Amino acid sequence: MPFRLDDKLVIGVSSRALFDLEAENEIFEKGGLEEYSAYQIAHEKDILSPGTAFPLVRALQRLSDMTEIIIMSKNSADTSLRIFNSIEHYKLDISRAALVGGASISSYLGAFKTDLFLSANEDDVQEAIDAGVASGIICSHDGFSLDPSDDIEQIRIAFDGDAVIFSDESERIYKEKGLQAFAEHEQANARKPLPEGPFAKLLKTLALIQQKFPKEEVPIRTALVTARNAPAHERVVRTLRAWNVRIDEVFFLGGIEKSEVLKAFGANIFFDDQSVHTEPASKVVPSARVPYKQTK
């Protein structure tokens, strides 16, 4: 029987998201593919440091029977040995990979039943979002340390609301007409569920996993950290109720800085559509920016 991914939570992660390859990426940008390849081959026994997505991937090891982590990289097989040596060093349960040798990764996301794709390459993430796959551009992690030996007792994932879990319909009203028009629109539509955003399916999948465990043993904890406040909160609550989705912690911040809340929550990853939020957040927790879907 072939191995099936249909009943798994599939996370596609690029090598540059999982490990710190910023210096190597600079070699590629300045010297080209040949110089980059030669460097990687010459250093293939050198273990890479953890990257921004490492805490989430390591945390997901707790759910190895329900999840599948797949390396999805533009590396070729010839330059990938350093990545796999590092995976083995950290004892990560990753055995599958799509090494596309510079081709488009988005073409293969559907074939691998990908639920979430994480990459440091903005073009790759944009293509994934446009293909309907939840995806985030991994931010650098200069402001905090990533200790590969940290014992992660519970997976903690935080989401922004509009343009992430929900569509950007309401956010567009705010941008085009201002806060007052936004508040009036949300009050008028309080009982109408918000349209789904790029991460709605992922949130629902996580909720299904949570339901398989006794309440005191749930291995995943989720949080909604949104700039909304009253009276725009009601539509959010009613939408989650309509979706039959439980979010463990919800923060209606009304413009308060999100970073300290995320730090207190202890997020293994935070998803937001605006760099004004992901940049400060990335100094305290692993963060990823979700680009807007491009219309043709």
Residue pairs with C-beta under 8 A, 6 or more apart in sequence:
5 68
5 112
5 113
6 113
8 66
8 67
8 68
8 113
9 60
9 63
9 66
9 67
9 68
9 115
9 116
9 205
9 206
9 209
10 67
10 68
10 70
10 112
10 113
10 114
10 115
10 116
11 56
11 57
11 60
11 67
11 68
11 69
11 70
11 114
11 115
11 116
11 117
11 118
12 70
12 71
12 72
12 98
12 105
12 109
12 112
12 114
12 116
12 117
12 118
13 53
13 57
13 69
13 70
13 71
13 72
13 117
13 118
13 119
14 71
14 72
14 73
14 74
14 105
14 118
14 119
14 120
14 121
14 124
14 138
15 21
15 71
15 73
15 75
15 80
15 83
16 22
16 25
16 51
16 73
16 119
16 120
16 121
16 138
17 51
17 52
17 53
17 118
17 119
17 120
17 138
18 50
18 51
18 53
18 54
18 57
18 71
18 83
19 48
19 49
19 50
19 51
19 54
19 83
19 86
20 48
20 49
20 50
20 51
21 48
21 51
21 120
22 140
24 36
24 39
24 40
25 120
27 35
27 36
27 39
28 35
28 36
33 102
36 79
37 76
37 78
37 79
40 75
40 79
40 82
41 78
41 79
41 81
43 82
44 81
44 82
44 85
45 82
45 85
46 82
47 85
47 86
47 89
48 82
48 83
48 86
49 146
50 90
50 146
50 148
51 120
51 138
51 141
51 146
52 120
52 138
52 139
52 140
52 141
52 146
52 282
52 286
52 287
52 288
53 118
53 138
53 269
53 286
54 90
54 146
54 148
55 146
55 150
55 152
55 268
55 269
55 286
56 118
56 155
56 157
56 268
56 269
56 286
57 69
57 92
57 94
58 90
58 92
58 148
58 150
58 152
59 152
59 154
59 155
59 156
59 268
60 67
60 69
60 155
61 92
61 93
62 152
62 155
62 219
63 155
63 209
63 219
63 220
64 93
66 209
66 212
68 96
69 92
69 93
69 94
70 94
70 96
70 97
70 98
70 112
70 114
71 80
71 83
71 87
71 94
71 96
71 97
71 98
71 99
72 97
72 98
72 100
72 105
72 108
72 109
72 112
72 114
72 117
72 119
73 80
73 83
73 97
73 98
73 99
73 100
73 105
74 100
74 101
74 102
74 103
74 105
74 121
74 124
75 83
75 99
75 101
76 99
76 101
76 102
77 99
77 101
80 97
80 99
84 97
87 94
90 148
98 105
98 108
98 112
100 108
104 124
104 127
105 117
105 119
105 124
105 127
105 128
106 124
106 127
106 128
106 130
106 131
106 133
109 117
109 128
109 131
109 133
110 131
110 133
114 128
114 133
115 133
115 134
115 201
115 202
115 205
116 133
116 134
116 135
116 136
116 202
117 124
117 125
117 128
117 133
117 134
117 135
117 136
118 135
118 136
118 138
118 288
119 125
119 128
119 135
119 137
119 138
120 137
120 138
121 137
122 137
122 291
125 135
125 136
125 137
125 291
126 291
126 294
128 135
129 135
129 198
129 290
129 291
129 292
129 293
129 294
130 293
130 294
132 198
133 198
134 198
134 199
134 201
134 202
134 290
135 198
135 290
135 291
136 269
136 271
136 288
136 289
136 290
137 288
137 289
137 290
137 291
138 286
138 287
138 288
139 278
139 279
139 281
139 282
139 286
139 287
139 288
139 289
140 282
141 282
141 286
142 283
143 282
143 283
143 284
144 283
144 284
144 285
146 286
152 268
154 218
154 219
154 220
154 221
155 219
155 220
155 221
155 268
156 220
156 221
156 222
156 223
156 265
156 266
156 267
156 268
157 206
157 220
157 221
157 222
157 223
157 267
157 268
157 269
157 270
157 271
158 222
158 223
158 224
158 225
158 262
158 265
158 267
158 269
158 270
158 271
158 285
159 165
159 199
159 203
159 222
159 223
159 224
159 225
159 270
159 271
159 272
160 224
160 225
160 226
160 227
160 270
160 271
160 272
160 273
160 274
160 277
160 290
161 224
161 226
161 228
161 236
162 168
162 170
162 171
162 197
162 226
162 228
162 273
163 171
163 197
163 198
163 273
163 290
163 292
164 197
164 198
164 199
164 271
164 272
164 273
164 290
165 197
165 199
165 200
165 203
165 224
166 194
166 195
166 196
166 197
166 200
166 236
166 239
167 194
167 195
167 196
167 197
168 197
168 273
168 292
169 194
169 195
170 182
170 185
170 186
170 194
170 232
170 235
171 273
173 181
173 182
173 185
174 181
174 182
182 232
183 231
183 232
186 228
186 231
186 232
186 234
186 235
187 231
187 232
187 234
189 235
190 231
190 234
190 235
190 238
191 235
191 238
192 235
193 235
193 238
193 239
193 242
193 243
194 235
194 236
194 239
198 290
198 293
199 271
199 290
200 243
203 222
203 245
203 247
204 243
204 245
206 220
206 222
207 222
207 244
207 245
207 246
209 219
209 220
210 218
210 220
210 222
210 246
213 219
221 248
221 249
222 247
222 248
222 249
223 247
223 248
223 249
223 250
223 251
223 265
223 267
224 236
224 247
224 249
224 250
224 251
225 251
225 253
225 258
225 261
225 262
225 265
225 270
225 272
226 236
226 250
226 251
226 252
226 253
227 253
227 254
227 255
227 258
227 277
228 236
228 252
228 253
228 254
229 252
229 253
229 254
229 255
230 252
233 252
236 250
236 252
237 250
240 246
240 247
249 265
251 258
251 261
253 261
257 280
258 270
258 272
258 277
258 280
258 281
259 280
259 281
259 283
259 284
259 285
260 284
262 270
262 281
262 284
262 285
262 287
263 284
263 285
265 285
266 285
267 285
267 286
268 285
268 286
269 285
269 286
269 287
269 288
270 278
270 281
270 285
270 286
270 287
270 288
271 287
271 288
271 289
271 290
272 278
272 281
272 287
272 289
272 290
273 289
273 290
273 291
273 292
274 289
275 289
278 287
278 288
278 289
281 287
